[in-house]
Amino acid sequence: MHDFTVNINEYLPLRDVVFQTLRRAILMGELEPGERLMELALTEKLGVSRTPVREAIRMLEKEGLVEMIPRKGAAVSRITEKDLQDVLEVRCALEELAVGLACERMTEDDIEKLEECTEGFSKKMSKTDVTELAEADVKFHDIIFLSTGNGRLIQMLNNLREQMYRYRVEYLKDGSSHEQLLREHNEIIACLKEKNADAAKAAIREHIYGQVLAVSKMVRNEDSK
């Protein structure tokens, strides 16, 4: 069993604590694609009952991080190029809509938040914990989404967020991607400042499909081993 531990948080239900623990282990590669999640082994490892483990596995399945295999049970799902393409095609369409609306509705305060977020991302680039960088990237995009003031759009993007998170982490595992992502964030900010919707949509499209190409290459390399 891998060396990961559950950090009990008195403010969270136990299932959420177990979920976050297993989620992090999957995203960081401590639990590998195809690896079975044995409820009994996990309860012993994490020091909890089977109920929160079962509930956490169900939550991970909804995110696409775990799949249920007939007669075998739960296993860490494999990243496929098809899944990647499907998720990021939807993300691209929604984010193009979001930046278009943000060009019309974003305030100076929102722009300042984006710049602060980008500065925070830059400071985290030297750290080895890519989940911190992924969270900073999520925050950047969330500021844009919220600035649209469109509750339905924000809800749809929030529903997609967790499915995108795994691909973000995979992309950021390659340290050479960090400078590129920072440049793209700054380009998006420049377009938003100018309220140039066409340029902003082009910038977000390039930003997203750069990740598609990079993660697709990683998946192909893994499949060829």
Residue pairs with C-beta under 8 A, 6 or more apart in sequence:
1 41
1 45
2 25
2 30
2 31
3 30
4 21
4 24
4 25
4 30
4 45
5 21
5 46
6 17
6 18
6 21
6 46
6 47
6 48
7 17
7 21
8 14
8 17
9 17
12 20
13 52
14 48
14 52
15 51
15 52
15 55
15 56
15 59
16 56
17 52
18 42
18 46
18 48
18 52
18 53
18 55
18 56
19 55
19 56
19 59
19 60
21 46
21 56
22 31
22 37
22 42
22 56
22 57
22 60
23 60
23 63
23 65
24 30
24 131
25 31
26 60
26 65
26 66
26 76
26 166
27 65
27 131
27 134
27 165
27 166
27 169
28 130
28 131
28 169
31 37
31 76
32 76
33 76
33 77
33 78
33 79
34 75
34 76
34 78
35 75
35 76
36 72
36 73
36 74
36 75
37 57
37 66
37 73
37 74
37 75
37 76
38 73
39 50
39 53
39 54
39 57
39 73
39 74
40 50
42 53
43 49
43 50
43 53
46 53
57 66
57 74
60 66
60 74
61 67
61 68
61 74
63 162
63 163
63 165
63 166
64 77
64 83
64 162
64 163
64 166
65 76
65 77
65 166
66 74
66 75
66 76
66 77
67 74
67 75
67 77
68 74
69 75
79 166
79 167
79 170
79 215
79 219
79 222
80 219
81 216
81 219
81 220
84 167
84 212
84 215
84 216
84 219
85 212
85 216
87 160
87 163
87 164
87 167
88 164
88 167
88 208
88 209
88 211
88 212
90 160
91 157
91 160
91 164
91 208
92 204
92 205
92 208
92 209
94 153
94 156
94 157
94 160
95 141
95 144
95 157
95 204
95 208
96 201
96 204
96 205
97 153
98 144
98 145
98 148
98 153
98 157
99 144
99 188
99 191
99 192
99 197
99 200
99 201
99 203
99 204
100 197
100 200
100 201
101 147
101 148
101 149
101 150
101 153
102 110
102 144
102 147
102 148
102 192
102 200
103 191
103 192
103 195
103 196
103 197
103 200
104 195
104 197
105 147
105 148
105 149
106 144
106 147
106 192
107 147
110 143
110 146
110 147
111 189
111 192
111 193
113 143
114 140
114 143
114 144
114 185
114 189
114 192
115 189
117 136
117 139
117 140
117 143
118 140
118 182
118 185
118 186
118 189
120 136
120 139
121 133
121 136
121 137
121 140
121 181
121 182
121 185
122 182
124 132
124 133
124 136
125 133
125 178
125 179
125 182
127 133
130 169
130 172
130 173
131 169
133 172
133 178
134 165
134 168
134 169
134 172
137 168
137 172
137 181
138 161
138 165
138 168
140 185
141 157
144 188
144 192
145 153
145 154
145 157
145 158
146 154
148 154
167 211
167 215
168 211
170 215
170 218
171 177
171 181
171 211
171 214
171 215
172 178
172 181
173 218
174 214
174 218
177 214
180 210
181 207
184 203
184 206
184 207
184 210
185 207
187 203
187 207
188 200
188 203
188 204
188 207
191 199
191 200
191 203
192 200
